[in-house]
Amino acid sequence: MVGVTASALIGVMNPLLGRLGSLLKREDANLQGVHRQILFLRDELSSMSTALEMVSESEEANLQVKEWMGQLRELSYDVEDCIDIFMHHLGRAATCNGFIQKIISKVITLKAHYHISIQINELKERVMEVEAAKATITKAAALLPNHPRHEIHIFGEEGMVEDEK
């Protein structure tokens, strides 16, 4: 069951990573602080997506892994909403003609960058919380004795680890 859920989440993550990559290539989105923050989000979410792919191959996962997947799903949706809002502001500012309208466009773009910077900082904190949850799963699993009837699926230092029966 967890494989299906993880696969669905991968279906959300892959387009999101593509959108973050294309946002990094946009010249109007390249203010230095925002660019670094978007790069951080893309790299962290990519790492989490890799761990998620490993989880998708398993039949079962413990409750902590399922909770981590739920947090990752919500975080993905919030990052996607943030990108949509930012792109909307950039698109609106790009439709201006004339000198005064271009100045207004620049002000709108700067305001959008400021707001996106605040939102990305909040998302960055959440990414670190989700990553900390993954680390907690790893530490907790190290303390669990092997259960003779079930395999316990956890994240290890290099990704997915399966305790043997």
Secondary structure, 3 states (H helix, E strand, C coil): CHHHHHHHHHHHHHHHHHHHHHHHHCHHHCCHHHHHHHHHHHHHHHHHHHHHHHHHCCCCCCHHHHHHHHHHHHHHHHHHHHHHHHHHHHHHHCCCCCHHHHHHHHHHHHHHHHHHHHHHHHHHHHHHHHHHHHHHHHHHHHHCCCCCCCCCEEEECCEEEECCC
